[in-house]
Amino acid sequence: MADEILATPSGAILELRLNRPEKKNAITAAMYAALADALTEAANDPRIRVVTILGRDGIFSSGNDLRDFQQSPPLDTNQPVFRFLSAISNFPKILVAGVEGAAVGVGTTMLLHCDLVLAAPSAMFSMPFVDLGLVPEAASSLLLPQLIGPQRAAKHLLLGDPFDAETALRYGLVTDIVIGDLEARVRNIAEAIAAKPPEAVRITKRLIRSNQAEVQARVDEEAALFAGRLTSAEAAEAFAAFFERRAPNFG
């Protein structure tokens, strides 16, 4: 399992890589635990100034591993998925993400907590929570409307409409679209930030993200609702339809 999240320190930079390409980097509870632990350790390690988050083999993440969620639903907020969401939303240092290919569900919502997000032209974002009988997470019900407006947020959170890299750039979710070596560009930006005065960087991040108490409150509210929805009849039908490759029937 350790191989499914690769945590590679290099000087002042910690690279976190989702490394489950055979499952399109779908995230399991064990992977969430490893991510949460890595972020917590990096937050407390004075040597680390920047964390980068990458996918593998042209895919960022297909979101939650639904089979894993179905078999071991996280029914309280102490579970790994919610520990990860708390860790990333409260992370005091700089987070730089590089996105290629699919970024589904949490693959998109975690980006709302990153300070810089670089995308390849292939990046495609979607948040199909409602389609699965669930609700948004990672404070996306707060942060996405603030970023793009309530009507466009409804388009993506209620209808589940996907959007491409150009749209993400226009929305402000993506900092830049990189033609060529995305990972090299992520690394270059991380190195540039790591070379700056670290305390000034941390204070600037705190000032930029001054609504942290509100964000944490929404993370907690969504987590409780999300946990409840996992055992709902709607989620059971949506998950069954997904695995059986059929249209769901909600009566």
N, C-alpha and C positions, 0 to 999 in steps of 0.2 A: 504493500500500500504506500510505503514511503516513496516509491518510484512514481506514483501518480501525481504527487506534488513535489516538484524539484525546487529546493531552496538553496540557491547558490550565492554565497557572499563573495564580493570582489571589492576590496577596499571599503569605501564608504557606501557601496551600493549592494543591496540584496535583491537578487532576481528570483521571483516566484513564477514558476511555470506550471500550467495545467498540462499534465502529461498522460492523457488517457485517449490517445487518438482513435483507438479501435471503437470507442464509444462516443466519439465526437466531443471529447473532453466534458462529458456529463459529470456533474459533481455529486459524489456520494457523501454520506455523513462522515466517513473517515477522512475524506479529502477536506471537508469543511473544518474538521478538528485540526488537521495539519495546517491549514491556512490561518485559522484563528491563533494557533500556537505560534506560528512563524511571525505574524503581525505583532502579537503581544511581546514576543522576545525582541523584535526589531525596535519597537517603541521604547523599550527599556535599555537598549544597547547603545551607548554613546558613540560607538564606532560607526553605526549605520545612520546615514542621513537621507537616503532615498531608497524607496522600494519600487521595483518595476514588476508589472504583472503581464504575462504573455501566455498565449496558447501554444498549440503545437500542430504541425502539418497543415497549415492553412486554415485552421479553425480556432476561434477563441474559446467558446463554450456553447454547447447545446442546452445549457441550463441544468436544472436539477435532474438527477437520475430518478425517474419516476418509479421504476421498479424498487429501488432502494427506499424511496419515500413510502411506497405502498407497504413494503415488508416491515419497515421500522419507522413509522411516522413520528416526527418530532412533536410531541404533544405538550411540551412545556418550553419555556424560554431559556432553559439551561442547556438545551440541546446544541450540538455543534453548529448547525446552520445559523442559529440565532447568536451564538457566540461569535461567529465570523462576522455577521452583519454589525454587531456592536463594535467589534475590533476595527473593522474598516471604516465605519462612520466616525469613530473617535480617534483614528490614527493621527498622531500629532506631527508626523513628518511628511515628506512629500511622496505622493503616489503617482507613478507614471505608467499608464497602460498602453499596450500596443495591440490593436485589434485587427485580425484578419478573418474573413469568412463569417460564419454564424456567431452571433452574440445573442442568445435566447434567454429570456427570463432574467435570472440573476446575472447572466452574462452581460446584460445591458444595465440592470439597475445598480450593480456594483460600481459602474463607471461614473455614476452621479457623485460618488465619494472620492474619485480620483482628481488630482489637481491638474493633470494634463493627460489628454487621451489622443493618441495618434492612431489613425486608421489607414489600412490599405484600401484601394478602390473596391476590393472584393467584400469589404465588411457589410454585413446586413444585420440589422437590429430588430428585435421583436420582444414583446412582453405578453404572452398569451395566458396570463393568470386566470382571467375570467373564463376563458374557454375550457379550462381544466377544473372549474368549480372552485377556484381559489380566489384570493385577493392579492393586491400588490404587496411587495415587501421592500425592505431596504430604504424605507421612507420615500419610496418613489411616488406615492400618492400625494406627498407634500412637495418634493423637489422637482418632479417633472412638470406639474402645472406652473410652478414658479419659473421654470426655465423656458417653457414653450407656450404657456397659456393653458387655461382649463379646457378649451375646446379641442386643441390639438392633443392634449394629454388624454382626453376622452377617446379620441380616435385610436390611440395606441393602447390604452389600458382597457377600454371597453370592447372595441372592435378587434383589437389585437393586430391591427395593420402593421406589417413590417415596413422599415424604411432603410434607405441605403446610406452610404457614406456621405454623399453630397448633401442629403437632407439632414443628416446628423451634424454636419459642419454648419449648415444654415441655422439649425436649432441652437447651436452652441454646446452640444454634448461632446462634440469632437473638436479638438484644438486645431488639427491640421490633417490633411490627407497626404500620405507619403507614397510617391511613385518610386519604386525601387526597393531598397533594403530597409524594411520597416524596423527590424530589430536593431540595426545599426543606428538608425535615427533615434530610437528610444534610448539606446545606450548613450549616445552623444548628449542628449538632453539631460539624462540622469547625471552624467559626469559634470556637465556645466553647472547644474544646481548644487551638486555635492561640493563643488569648489567654492561656493559662495559662503559668507559668514553664517554658520548654522543657526545661531540663535535668532538672527535677523530673519532668516527664512522661516523658522517656526512661528515667530511672532506674526509675520506677515500672513501666513496661512491661517492662524487663529483669527486675525482681523477679517480676512476675506470670508471665512466661514463662521461668522459671529452668531449665527442662529443655531448653534450646536445643541443647546438645551431643547429647543423645539424639534430638531431633527431626532434626537435620542428618544424623546417622548413619542414621536410618530413611529420610529423603529419598534419600540416596545408595544405600542397599540396594534400595529400591523402584525407583529409576531404572534400575539395572543389570538387575533382573529384568524390568521393563517393556520395556526395549530388546530383551532376548532374546525376550520373548513376541511382539513385533511380527512376527517372522519364523517363528513357530511355525505348524504345520499347523492348530491350533485357531483361531488368529487369522485365518488365511487363509480358512477356511471361514466363520467368523463374519462377517468383512467382506463376503465374497461374498454371503452370505445377506442381509445388511443392504442391500446395493446392489440385489440382485435381488428384494427384498421377499418373502422366503420364510423358512420355518423352517429353522434350521441343522441339519445332520446330523453329529454327532460320533461316529458309529459305535457 
